Amino acid sequence: MRKSLALGFGLAAALVATVALARPPGPDEIGEFYFYFDANGNEVGHAELSCSGVYTESGVRTANYSAGHMICPPPRD
């Protein structure tokens, strides 16, 4: 009973890890943005991490995407 329970938890953890890894990438640097597209090339989502560090996401993430970087002004002292 214990072995089957441990095996069940192990398989569940592996499934969760696989699903987490399968998510398409998103912005993780200041000024980075992503556009996500469906199979027909229509935009279905957008995500960005603005120059001021604000994260914004709308729509859905897909495996078809385009990424870029904004030109951020240098910080003022």
N, CA, C and O atoms as a Tinker XYZ file with bonds, in Angstrom:
   308  protein
     1  N      0.822000   -1.189000    0.000000    73     2
     2  CA     0.000000    0.000000    0.000000    64     1     3
     3  C      0.866000    1.252000    0.000000    63     2     4     5
     4  O      0.601000    2.191000   -0.750000    81     3
     5  N      1.917000    1.268000    0.853000    73     3     6
     6  CA     2.782000    2.444000    0.924000    64     5     7
     7  C      3.533000    2.677000   -0.384000    63     6     8     9
     8  O      3.686000    3.813000   -0.831000    81     7
     9  N      4.002000    1.581000   -0.994000    73     7    10
    10  CA     4.745000    1.722000   -2.243000    64     9    11
    11  C      3.853000    2.267000   -3.350000    63    10    12    13
    12  O      4.282000    3.122000   -4.125000    81    11
    13  N      2.625000    1.786000   -3.433000    73    11    14
    14  CA     1.732000    2.265000   -4.491000    64    13    15
    15  C      1.342000    3.725000   -4.250000    63    14    16    17
    16  O      1.183000    4.485000   -5.206000    81    15
    17  N      1.186000    4.125000   -2.987000    73    15    18
    18  CA     0.871000    5.520000   -2.666000    64    17    19
    19  C      2.049000    6.415000   -3.022000    63    18    20    21
    20  O      1.862000    7.483000   -3.605000    81    19
    21  N      3.257000    5.990000   -2.679000    73    19    22
    22  CA     4.454000    6.762000   -3.005000    64    21    23
    23  C      4.636000    6.855000   -4.514000    63    22    24    25
    24  O      5.005000    7.907000   -5.034000    81    23
    25  N      4.379000    5.766000   -5.210000    73    23    26
    26  CA     4.485000    5.769000   -6.665000    64    25    27
    27  C      3.460000    6.720000   -7.270000    63    26    28    29
    28  O      3.766000    7.446000   -8.217000    81    27
    29  N      2.261000    6.717000   -6.733000    73    27    30
    30  CA     1.214000    7.629000   -7.213000    64    29    31
    31  C      1.600000    9.081000   -7.025000    63    30    32    33
    32  O      1.420000    9.897000   -7.928000    81    31
    33  N      2.137000    9.413000   -5.839000    73    31    34
    34  CA     2.592000   10.788000   -5.605000    64    33    35
    35  C      3.747000   11.150000   -6.533000    63    34    36    37
    36  O      3.810000   12.273000   -7.034000    81    35
    37  N      4.646000   10.225000   -6.762000    73    35    38
    38  CA     5.771000   10.470000   -7.655000    64    37    39
    39  C      5.321000   10.736000   -9.081000    63    38    40    41
    40  O      5.819000   11.654000   -9.734000    81    39
    41  N      4.385000    9.938000   -9.562000    73    39    42
    42  CA     3.868000   10.148000  -10.918000    64    41    43
    43  C      3.109000   11.465000  -11.028000    63    42    44    45
    44  O      3.210000   12.160000  -12.039000    81    43
    45  N      2.353000   11.808000   -9.994000    73    43    46
    46  CA     1.628000   13.081000   -9.997000    64    45    47
    47  C      2.606000   14.254000  -10.017000    63    46    48    49
    48  O      2.387000   15.228000  -10.736000    81    47
    49  N      3.672000   14.170000   -9.241000    73    47    50
    50  CA     4.675000   15.234000   -9.218000    64    49    51
    51  C      5.366000   15.361000  -10.569000    63    50    52    53
    52  O      5.639000   16.472000  -11.024000    81    51
    53  N      5.650000   14.241000  -11.208000    73    51    54
    54  CA     6.272000   14.281000  -12.530000    64    53    55
    55  C      5.349000   14.914000  -13.559000    63    54    56    57
    56  O      5.804000   15.662000  -14.424000    81    55
    57  N      4.064000   14.624000  -13.473000    73    55    58
    58  CA     3.094000   15.218000  -14.390000    64    57    59
    59  C      3.010000   16.724000  -14.186000    63    58    60    61
    60  O      2.984000   17.478000  -15.159000    81    59
    61  N      2.968000   17.166000  -12.948000    73    59    62
    62  CA     2.903000   18.604000  -12.660000    64    61    63
    63  C      4.163000   19.296000  -13.173000    63    62    64    65
    64  O      4.076000   20.376000  -13.757000    81    63
    65  N      5.318000   18.697000  -12.967000    73    63    66
    66  CA     6.567000   19.289000  -13.444000    64    65    67
    67  C      6.591000   19.368000  -14.960000    63    66    68    69
    68  O      7.074000   20.356000  -15.514000    81    67
    69  N      6.085000   18.357000  -15.638000    73    67    70
    70  CA     6.050000   18.357000  -17.099000    64    69    71
    71  C      5.133000   19.446000  -17.611000    63    70    72    73
    72  O      5.482000   20.149000  -18.560000    81    71
    73  N      3.968000   19.602000  -17.004000    73    71    74
    74  CA     3.035000   20.645000  -17.426000    64    73    75
    75  C      3.651000   22.016000  -17.193000    63    74    76    77
    76  O      3.500000   22.902000  -18.034000    81    75
    77  N      4.337000   22.214000  -16.080000    73    75    78
    78  CA     4.962000   23.502000  -15.788000    64    77    79
    79  C      6.061000   23.813000  -16.793000    63    78    80    81
    80  O      6.222000   24.965000  -17.195000    81    79
    81  N      6.812000   22.811000  -17.202000    73    79    82
    82  CA     7.882000   23.028000  -18.162000    64    81    83
    83  C      7.352000   23.241000  -19.571000    63    82    84    85
    84  O      8.036000   23.845000  -20.397000    81    83
    85  N      6.153000   22.758000  -19.862000    73    83    86
    86  CA     5.613000   22.841000  -21.201000    64    85    87
    87  C      5.028000   24.215000  -21.521000    63    86    88    89
    88  O      4.708000   24.484000  -22.679000    81    87
    89  N      4.880000   25.089000  -20.530000    73    87    90
    90  CA     4.302000   26.414000  -20.766000    64    89    91
    91  C      5.263000   27.241000  -21.618000    63    90    92    93
    92  O      6.456000   27.295000  -21.317000    81    91
    93  N      4.769000   27.881000  -22.670000    73    91    94
    94  CA     5.632000   28.710000  -23.508000    64    93    95
    95  C      6.302000   29.815000  -22.699000    63    94    96    97
    96  O      5.770000   30.245000  -21.675000    81    95
    97  N      7.449000   30.270000  -23.146000    73    95    98
    98  CA     8.190000   31.276000  -22.378000    64    97    99
    99  C      7.478000   32.618000  -22.340000    63    98   100   101
   100  O      6.610000   32.915000  -23.161000    81    99
   101  N      7.868000   33.403000  -21.375000    73    99   102
   102  CA     7.357000   34.752000  -21.222000    64   101   103
   103  C      8.493000   35.664000  -20.815000    63   102   104   105
   104  O      9.623000   35.210000  -20.636000    81   103
   105  N      8.205000   36.943000  -20.667000    73   103   106
   106  CA     9.261000   37.892000  -20.337000    64   105   107
   107  C      9.831000   37.670000  -18.941000    63   106   108   109
   108  O      9.089000   37.452000  -17.984000    81   107
   109  N     11.153000   37.727000  -18.836000    73   107   110
   110  CA    11.801000   37.608000  -17.536000    64   109   111
   111  C     12.903000   38.642000  -17.354000    63   110   112   113
   112  O     13.661000   38.583000  -16.385000    81   111
   113  N     12.994000   39.592000  -18.289000    73   111   114
   114  CA    13.963000   40.672000  -18.192000    64   113   115
   115  C     13.230000   41.996000  -18.383000    63   114   116   117
   116  O     12.225000   42.053000  -19.092000    81   115
   117  N     13.726000   43.056000  -17.758000    73   115   118
   118  CA    13.142000   44.379000  -17.906000    64   117   119
   119  C     13.167000   44.764000  -19.389000    63   118   120   121
   120  O     14.199000   44.647000  -20.050000    81   119
   121  N     12.024000   45.221000  -19.901000    73   119   122
   122  CA    11.930000   45.670000  -21.280000    64   121   123
   123  C     11.655000   44.573000  -22.299000    63   122   124   125
   124  O     11.653000   44.845000  -23.499000    81   123
   125  N     11.426000   43.358000  -21.860000    73   123   126
   126  CA    11.196000   42.240000  -22.770000    64   125   127
   127  C      9.692000   42.072000  -23.026000    63   126   128   129
   128  O      8.878000   42.266000  -22.122000    81   127
   129  N      9.334000   41.714000  -24.250000    73   127   130
   130  CA     7.926000   41.477000  -24.575000    64   129   131
   131  C      7.777000   40.272000  -25.489000    63   130   132   133
   132  O      8.705000   39.902000  -26.207000    81   131
   133  N      6.593000   39.663000  -25.453000    73   131   134
   134  CA     6.259000   38.504000  -26.272000    64   133   135
   135  C      4.887000   38.719000  -26.887000    63   134   136   137
   136  O      3.984000   39.255000  -26.244000    81   135
   137  N      4.736000   38.296000  -28.145000    73   135   138
   138  CA     3.431000   38.212000  -28.805000    64   137   139
   139  C      3.197000   36.744000  -29.126000    63   138   140   141
   140  O      4.101000   36.062000  -29.609000    81   139
   141  N      1.988000   36.253000  -28.861000    73   139   142
   142  CA     1.651000   34.840000  -29.091000    64   141   143
   143  C      0.615000   34.749000  -30.201000    63   142   144   145
   144  O     -0.307000   35.561000  -30.272000    81   143
   145  N      0.776000   33.748000  -31.069000    73   143   146
   146  CA    -0.060000   33.609000  -32.256000    64   145   147
   147  C     -0.715000   32.235000  -32.320000    63   146   148   149
   148  O     -0.172000   31.257000  -31.807000    81   147
   149  N     -1.894000   32.165000  -32.957000    73   147   150
   150  CA    -2.542000   30.870000  -33.192000    64   149   151
   151  C     -1.964000   30.250000  -34.462000    63   150   152   153
   152  O     -1.037000   30.807000  -35.051000    81   151
   153  N     -2.492000   29.119000  -34.885000    73   151   154
   154  CA    -1.975000   28.397000  -36.050000    64   153   155
   155  C     -2.129000   29.194000  -37.342000    63   154   156   157
   156  O     -1.385000   28.966000  -38.296000    81   155
   157  N     -3.084000   30.125000  -37.388000    73   155   158
   158  CA    -3.306000   30.942000  -38.579000    64   157   159
   159  C     -2.495000   32.233000  -38.583000    63   158   160   161
   160  O     -2.584000   33.014000  -39.530000    81   159
   161  N     -1.712000   32.464000  -37.544000    73   159   162
   162  CA    -0.892000   33.661000  -37.473000    64   161   163
   163  C     -1.580000   34.856000  -36.836000    63   162   164   165
   164  O     -1.048000   35.965000  -36.868000    81   163
   165  N     -2.755000   34.645000  -36.260000    73   163   166
   166  CA    -3.464000   35.729000  -35.576000    64   165   167
   167  C     -2.936000   35.881000  -34.161000    63   166   168   169
   168  O     -2.684000   34.887000  -33.480000    81   167
   169  N     -2.769000   37.114000  -33.715000    73   167   170
   170  CA    -2.305000   37.356000  -32.355000    64   169   171
   171  C     -3.393000   36.964000  -31.360000    63   170   172   173
   172  O     -4.535000   37.411000  -31.470000    81   171
   173  N     -3.029000   36.121000  -30.381000    73   171   174
   174  CA    -3.995000   35.671000  -29.377000    64   173   175
   175  C     -3.538000   36.004000  -27.955000    63   174   176   177
   176  O     -4.271000   35.755000  -26.998000    81   175
   177  N     -2.336000   36.565000  -27.809000    73   175   178
   178  CA    -1.851000   36.902000  -26.491000    64   177   179
   179  C     -0.653000   37.822000  -26.548000    63   178   180   181
   180  O      0.003000   37.966000  -27.580000    81   179
   181  N     -0.383000   38.443000  -25.407000    73   179   182
   182  CA     0.714000   39.395000  -25.303000    64   181   183
   183  C      1.191000   39.395000  -23.852000    63   182   184   185
   184  O      0.379000   39.305000  -22.931000    81   183
   185  N      2.484000   39.494000  -23.651000    73   183   186
   186  CA     3.045000   39.607000  -22.305000    64   185   187
   187  C      4.255000   40.524000  -22.376000    63   186   188   189
   188  O      5.029000   40.480000  -23.333000    81   187
   189  N      4.410000   41.358000  -21.348000    73   187   190
   190  CA     5.577000   42.249000  -21.318000    64   189   191
   191  C      5.983000   42.556000  -19.890000    63   190   192   193
   192  O      5.169000   42.530000  -18.967000    81   191
   193  N      7.254000   42.846000  -19.738000    73   191   194
   194  CA     7.806000   43.339000  -18.491000    64   193   195
   195  C      8.363000   44.714000  -18.842000    63   194   196   197
   196  O      9.443000   44.824000  -19.422000    81   195
   197  N      7.621000   45.759000  -18.488000    73   195   198
   198  CA     7.928000   47.122000  -18.935000    64   197   199
   199  C      9.267000   47.608000  -18.385000    63   198   200   201
   200  O      9.882000   46.975000  -17.527000    81   199
   201  N      9.690000   48.746000  -18.909000    73   199   202
   202  CA    10.954000   49.345000  -18.465000    64   201   203
   203  C     10.905000   49.713000  -16.985000    63   202   204   205
   204  O     11.944000   49.784000  -16.329000    81   203
   205  N      9.703000   49.946000  -16.458000    73   203   206
   206  CA     9.574000   50.277000  -15.040000    64   205   207
   207  C      9.371000   49.031000  -14.175000    63   206   208   209
   208  O      9.199000   49.143000  -12.961000    81   207
   209  N      9.390000   47.839000  -14.796000    73   207   210
   210  CA     9.298000   46.592000  -14.042000    64   209   211
   211  C      7.890000   46.089000  -13.814000    63   210   212   213
   212  O      7.685000   45.196000  -12.992000    81   211
   213  N      6.905000   46.641000  -14.523000    73   211   214
   214  CA     5.517000   46.214000  -14.370000    64   213   215
   215  C      5.235000   45.081000  -15.353000    63   214   216   217
   216  O      5.459000   45.220000  -16.555000    81   215
   217  N      4.738000   43.953000  -14.827000    73   215   218
   218  CA     4.418000   42.784000  -15.665000    64   217   219
   219  C      2.960000   42.871000  -16.105000    63   218   220   221
   220  O      2.067000   43.072000  -15.283000    81   219
   221  N      2.727000   42.717000  -17.408000    73   219   222
   222  CA     1.385000   42.736000  -17.976000    64   221   223
   223  C      1.235000   41.548000  -18.906000    63   222   224   225
   224  O      2.127000   41.264000  -19.706000    81   223
   225  N      0.105000   40.849000  -18.804000    73   223   226
   226  CA    -0.166000   39.705000  -19.679000    64   225   227
   227  C     -1.639000   39.701000  -20.034000    63   226   228   229
   228  O     -2.495000   39.950000  -19.185000    81   227
   229  N     -1.933000   39.413000  -21.312000    73   227   230
   230  CA    -3.326000   39.296000  -21.741000    64   229   231
   231  C     -3.427000   38.182000  -22.768000    63   230   232   233
   232  O     -2.436000   37.832000  -23.409000    81   231
   233  N     -4.622000   37.625000  -22.926000    73   231   234
   234  CA    -4.833000   36.542000  -23.876000    64   233   235
   235  C     -4.240000   35.241000  -23.386000    63   234   236   237
   236  O     -4.194000   34.980000  -22.183000    81   235
   237  N     -3.784000   34.421000  -24.328000    73   235   238
   238  CA    -3.230000   33.108000  -24.001000    64   237   239
   239  C     -1.826000   32.975000  -24.578000    63   238   240   241
   240  O     -1.480000   33.614000  -25.572000    81   239
   241  N     -1.024000   32.128000  -23.930000    73   239   242
   242  CA     0.305000   31.814000  -24.450000    64   241   243
   243  C      0.201000   30.598000  -25.356000    63   242   244   245
   244  O     -0.515000   29.646000  -25.045000    81   243
   245  N      0.913000   30.629000  -26.471000    73   243   246
   246  CA     0.952000   29.498000  -27.391000    64   245   247
   247  C      2.404000   29.175000  -27.729000    63   246   248   249
   248  O      3.318000   29.910000  -27.356000    81   247
   249  N      2.599000   28.083000  -28.428000    73   247   250
   250  CA     3.944000   27.686000  -28.829000    64   249   251
   251  C      4.456000   28.553000  -29.982000    63   250   252   253
   252  O      5.657000   28.568000  -30.254000    81   251
   253  N      3.564000   29.273000  -30.660000    73   251   254
   254  CA     3.961000   30.189000  -31.739000    64   253   255
   255  C      4.069000   31.585000  -31.150000    63   254   256   257
   256  O      3.061000   32.177000  -30.762000    81   255
   257  N      5.293000   32.117000  -31.079000    73   255   258
   258  CA     5.474000   33.421000  -30.458000    64   257   259
   259  C      6.617000   34.179000  -31.109000    63   258   260   261
   260  O      7.440000   33.612000  -31.828000    81   259
   261  N      6.643000   35.468000  -30.839000    73   259   262
   262  CA     7.714000   36.349000  -31.264000    64   261   263
   263  C      8.108000   37.184000  -30.052000    63   262   264   265
   264  O      7.240000   37.638000  -29.305000    81   263
   265  N      9.398000   37.391000  -29.849000    73   263   266
   266  CA     9.871000   38.117000  -28.673000    64   265   267
   267  C     10.758000   39.275000  -29.102000    63   266   268   269
   268  O     11.334000   39.267000  -30.189000    81   267
   269  N     10.857000   40.267000  -28.232000    73   267   270
   270  CA    11.718000   41.413000  -28.495000    64   269   271
   271  C     12.025000   42.164000  -27.220000    63   270   272   273
   272  O     11.574000   41.794000  -26.136000    81   271
   273  N     12.812000   43.240000  -27.368000    73   271   274
   274  CA    13.185000   44.085000  -26.228000    64   273   275
   275  C     12.888000   45.535000  -26.549000    63   274   276   277
   276  O     13.151000   46.006000  -27.655000    81   275
   277  N     12.338000   46.239000  -25.570000    73   275   278
   278  CA    12.121000   47.678000  -25.676000    64   277   279
   279  C     13.455000   48.385000  -25.430000    63   278   280   281
   280  O     14.366000   47.831000  -24.814000    81   279
   281  N     13.543000   49.591000  -25.914000    73   279   282
   282  CA    14.719000   50.423000  -25.606000    64   281   283
   283  C     14.327000   51.235000  -24.376000    63   282   284   285
   284  O     13.513000   52.155000  -24.465000    81   283
   285  N     14.902000   50.896000  -23.243000    73   283   286
   286  CA    14.568000   51.546000  -21.979000    64   285   287
   287  C     15.564000   52.660000  -21.693000    63   286   288   289
   288  O     16.767000   52.486000  -21.884000    81   287
   289  N     15.064000   53.807000  -21.235000    73   287   290
   290  CA    15.986000   54.880000  -20.877000    64   289   291
   291  C     16.785000   54.504000  -19.638000    63   290   292   293
   292  O     16.308000   53.739000  -18.801000    81   291
   293  N     18.004000   55.038000  -19.516000    73   291   294
   294  CA    18.801000   54.724000  -18.327000    64   293   295
   295  C     18.140000   55.320000  -17.081000    63   294   296   297
   296  O     17.461000   56.344000  -17.169000    81   295
   297  N     18.335000   54.685000  -15.925000    73   295   298
   298  CA    17.732000   55.214000  -14.699000    64   297   299
   299  C     18.331000   56.572000  -14.330000    63   298   300   301
   300  O     19.517000   56.822000  -14.549000    81   299
   301  N     17.499000   57.435000  -13.773000    73   299   302
   302  CA    17.979000   58.753000  -13.331000    64   301   303
   303  C     18.437000   58.677000  -11.884000    63   302   304   305
   304  O     17.845000   57.972000  -11.066000    81   303
   305  N     19.469000   59.389000  -11.590000    73   303   306
   306  CA    19.974000   59.424000  -10.205000    64   305   307
   307  C     19.396000   60.570000   -9.441000    63   306   308
   308  O     19.711000   60.749000   -8.265000    81   307
